[in-house]
């Protein structure tokens, strides 16, 4: 006997979006994501203030 699975349909908000970025936009997005990750690591005390500032300077 196969167990029933819950039927779940994605709402419009949950459906994947397909976004096309040019090379400049891709580079800027990558920089923003890196900075966000660095700030989150700092917030969680994985990076010191000096390390955070150094990484942010390198990526600006």
N, C-alpha and C positions, 0 to 999 in steps of 0.2 A: 504494500500500500504506500503510495507516494503522499507525503504531507502537503496540505494546501499551502500555497504561498500567498502573502498579501499582494493584492493587485494595487499598484501605485502608478499613477499617471503624473508626468511632470507638468507643472504649471508653466505659463509663459515665462515667468521670472526664472524658473529653474532650468529651462532649456538652454543648451550651450549656445553661445554666440560665436560667430566667426568674424573676427576683426582682422583687417589687413593694414599693416603698418609699413611705411617706407623705411629706408635704412636709418634716416635721422631719428624718426620716431622710435624705432627699435632701440637705438643707442640710448636715447633719453629715458625710455622705460627701464632699460637695464640699469642705468645709473640710479634711478629712483628706487627700484627694488633693492639694489645693494644698500643704499643709504637706509632704507627702512629696516633691512635685516640688521645692519650695524647698530641702529638705534635700539632695536628690540634686544639684541645681545647685551648692549650696555644696560638697558633697563633691568635685565635679569642678572646683572652683575657678572657677566662673562667677559666684559671688556672694561678697562679703566677709562677714566675721562681722557687721558692722554692718548690711549689707543683709539678711542672713538674719534677724537679730533683729527688724528693722523689719517685714519681711513676716510673720513669725510672730506678732508683736504685733497687727498689723492683722487677722489671721485667727483670733484666739482669742476 
